[in-house]
Each structure stands twice: as C-alpha cells, then as structure tokens.
Amino acid sequence: MQVPGLKYRRIKTVKNHCGYSIMGSGVSGSRGRMHEGGRTGIIPEGILSLYREPAGLFSAVPAGNRGQGMENAKHISCRECDRASQCFQHLYPDELEFINSRKIRLTYLPGENLFKQGAFSPYIMYIVVGLAKVFLQTGRHRQVNIRLAGTGEFLAFHSLFGRNVYACSAAALRESTVCMIEKKGLLHLLEKNSNFALRMISKNCRNENHLLGMIENITSRQMRGKLAAALMYLHSYEEKAQSVFPYLTRQDIADFACISHESAIRYLKEFEKDGLIRVHGRNIQITDRERLEMIGEKG
C-alpha cells in the first residue's frame, strides 16, 4: 500500500562480490544477479537504503545523500602514499604490499561516525589526513570526549586485543581520509616485524598516558581546573599546525572537560574577562598560557 503524497521508486535485491545489496533507479548498488528469493518492489524516495561496503560491513545512509566515504572508496598503494605513518616506513616492500592488500581508503565528511561503540571491530583505522574526536557514550544524550585524533594517528588500536567490539566511538570533525586496515593483517605484521611493533606500542603508550591524565583531571579538579586543562590539551593540537577550535562546538569543549555546557560557557567568559583567552566565534586563542596552566594544575 502506498501513502498518498510520497514519491516511490522501484528497487530489487541483488547479490554481488560485496554481498547482498539494494539497487534500482536512484538507489545505490552495483551490478549483480538476482539471488534466490530476490524480490522487486517499491520504496519511498529518501528512505534509508542498505548496502554492503567493500570492506564487509553493512551501513545505512540516506539514499542520494551518502558521504564520500562509501561512495568514492579509493585504493592508493601504501608504497605510493606520501602521508604514510612513520610506523610503515619500517616495513619491507613485501610487507607494504601485504598490508596494501588488506586495507581500504575512505573519505568521511564532518559529523560522520568512523565507528560506533559496541559494534564489531574488524578494522584498525589510520587517519591519512583529517581530524576526529574519540568519545565514550555514557548515556542516551551524554558523552565524554576522550581525545582528538589527527593526521598520522591510529584509531581503535584497543580492539586489536581482547573483546572484538569497539570500546568507544569516533566521529570526523572535518573532512577526513582514513585507511581501514584488517586486524588480522596488522597482527601478522606486528608478529613479523619487531621495529614496526615497537613503534605501534609507543603510540599506544602515549594514548594511555593521556587517559591517565584525563582521569586525574576528572577526579581531582574543580570545574575551572577541568576546563583549563581541557583548553591546554586542545591547544596542543593547534601547536601541531592543526586547526582545532573552529571545528569544536561549546558542547564538544564541555565534553572534553567533563562539565556541563552552561558551565563551559560561563567559565570561558570568566577566562576571557581575566585575560587568559581571546574568543572570536568558535576560535579560542590562549593569551596567558602560564596562568591557564596553573589553573589547570591546581584545579
């Protein structure tokens, strides 16, 4: 039964090398033969369509409004990439070819989820270029921002060992190109190449140190100190020539400091009045680093 006033399009289910998908006029999909039990039918225009990524995960996105990540998957050789991590520079040519055959390169638009807390985790992600936030969902409408991840950083390394699900979520803050690497392939290289393994462990240890500092910030500081420490952390990315604050909302900053949105706005105004920062729209410039550091340390 069709609902009056809605536009409909004819679709059919198909099977191809990527798995079962939906195809039809204006609905994404690829050529393939009808699988047993396949049907044709009609769906409202704009409804969420299911399709299967080349990497092997199901995704749901609005028809006609899919991000570049799934639509324009690119395969660029690891040997030709000029933005490869320093970790990969310690791989031999045959190892680069091995990892090259077990990854796919995607582009995510701002706001798109790179992965979801609790979902199965078949991939480790490497940010070729871009910026993302990693966060922990603590309630239906509550989250804690754990860290930023910029160009040259890995995501979801925690899922390489232990539970086969993502322990947190990540979302792109600006357009980001990401390489999704199969976990089994990465594990093989870690076992085979000790120099590569050592550099990966070193990156993971730095992230662990940041998490320990974050726990201290949450448990031992008052709100002013929490916000000051969060601003200093975010400013550290600005010093790496990666613009951060224009991509962050006040709620994002509050979630990094683990305080309410209202408290973040109030203390930002106080910091600006005291001459610690200068605010221009979303952009925040630290003008008195020493005093802000002192507030962050003493809480």
ZIPE-V152809 format. One record per residue. N is the residue number from 1. PHI is phi in whole degrees, -180 to 180 (NA if undefined). OMEGA is omega in whole degrees, -180 to 180 (999 if undefined). Layout:
N:PHI:OMEGA
N:PHI:OMEGA
//
This chain:
1:NA:-180
2:-96:179
3:-92:-180
4:-57:176
5:94:179
6:-101:175
7:-86:-178
8:-120:176
9:-131:180
10:-83:-179
11:-133:171
12:-147:178
13:-92:-178
14:-135:175
15:-123:177
16:-137:-177
17:-67:-180
18:-94:-178
19:120:-180
20:-78:179
21:-150:179
22:-110:178
23:-137:180
24:158:-178
25:-64:178
26:82:179
27:-112:-173
28:-66:178
29:169:179
30:-144:-177
31:-63:179
32:179:180
33:-94:176
34:-66:177
35:-85:-179
36:-60:-179
37:85:179
38:-64:-176
39:-133:169
40:-109:-179
41:-173:180
42:-128:177
43:-136:177
44:-63:178
45:-65:179
46:93:-180
47:-69:177
48:-64:179
49:-111:177
50:-91:173
51:-148:-177
52:-111:179
53:-72:173
54:-59:-178
55:-75:174
56:108:178
57:-116:174
58:-81:177
59:-133:176
60:-123:-178
61:-140:180
62:-64:178
63:-61:179
64:79:-178
65:-137:-177
66:-82:178
67:-68:-178
68:-66:-176
69:-57:-176
70:-92:-175
71:-84:-174
72:-120:177
73:-63:-178
74:-117:176
75:-116:179
76:-112:-176
77:-61:178
78:-62:-179
79:-74:-179
80:-95:-175
81:-70:-180
82:-94:180
83:-123:-180
84:-68:179
85:-63:176
86:-60:177
87:-60:-177
88:-73:179
89:-70:179
90:-96:178
91:-94:176
92:-77:-178
93:-54:-180
94:-69:178
95:-73:176
96:-64:178
97:-66:179
98:-63:-179
99:-71:179
100:-64:-179
101:-82:-177
102:-124:177
103:-144:174
104:-137:-175
105:-109:-176
106:-128:175
107:-117:180
108:-108:178
109:-88:179
110:-54:179
111:93:180
112:-76:177
113:-76:174
114:-81:172
115:-158:-171
116:-120:177
117:-56:179
118:93:179
119:-80:176
120:-61:-172
121:-122:179
122:-83:-173
123:-130:164
124:-104:-175
125:-113:176
126:-122:-179
127:-84:179
128:-68:174
129:-157:179
130:142:-178
131:-152:180
132:-139:173
133:-113:177
134:-107:-174
135:-142:179
136:-112:179
137:-81:-176
138:-108:179
139:-173:-178
140:-59:-180
141:-125:-178
142:-129:177
143:-151:176
144:-120:176
145:-77:-175
146:-86:-178
147:-164:170
148:-96:175
149:-134:-176
150:-114:-179
151:-54:177
152:88:-178
153:-110:179
154:-98:177
155:-125:174
156:66:178
157:-64:180
158:-62:-177
159:-82:-179
160:-68:179
161:-127:178
162:86:-175
163:-65:-177
164:-91:177
165:-135:177
166:-75:-179
167:-84:-180
168:-150:179
169:-120:175
170:-144:180
171:-137:180
172:-73:175
173:-90:172
174:-140:-178
175:-55:-173
176:-133:174
177:-99:-172
178:-129:171
179:-99:177
180:-99:-174
181:-112:178
182:-60:-177
183:-64:-178
184:-63:178
185:-66:179
186:-68:177
187:-61:178
188:-61:180
189:-70:178
190:-63:179
191:-74:-173
192:-90:-173
193:-119:-175
194:-70:179
195:-63:178
196:-63:180
197:-62:-179
198:-64:180
199:-69:177
200:-67:178
201:-64:179
202:-62:178
203:-63:-179
204:-67:178
205:-65:178
206:-63:177
207:-65:179
208:-65:178
209:-62:178
210:-64:180
211:-64:177
212:-64:177
213:-64:179
214:-67:178
215:-62:177
216:-62:-179
217:-63:-177
218:-70:-170
219:-89:-171
220:-117:-176
221:-116:172
222:-81:-172
223:-62:178
224:-60:180
225:-66:178
226:-62:-179
227:-68:179
228:-62:179
229:-65:179
230:-65:179
231:-64:179
232:-66:178
233:-64:-180
234:-65:179
235:-66:179
236:-62:176
237:-75:176
238:-62:-180
239:-71:177
240:-89:180
241:65:174
242:-114:179
243:-66:-174
244:-119:-171
245:-58:178
246:-61:-178
247:-98:-177
248:-108:173
249:-84:176
250:-64:177
251:-67:177
252:-60:180
253:-63:178
254:-61:-180
255:-71:174
256:-71:-179
257:-89:-178
258:61:175
259:-131:-178
260:-75:178
261:-60:-179
262:-65:180
263:-66:179
264:-62:179
265:-64:-178
266:-63:-177
267:-75:174
268:-64:178
269:-66:178
270:-64:179
271:-62:179
272:-69:179
273:-65:-180
274:-82:178
275:80:-180
276:-84:-178
277:-138:173
278:-128:-174
279:-112:175
280:-131:-176
281:64:177
282:-81:-175
283:-74:179
284:-125:179
285:-113:179
286:-84:-176
287:-105:178
288:-133:-174
289:-65:-176
290:-61:-179
291:-67:179
292:-68:176
293:-62:180
294:-63:178
295:-65:180
296:-66:-178
297:-79:-177
298:-87:178
299:75:999
//
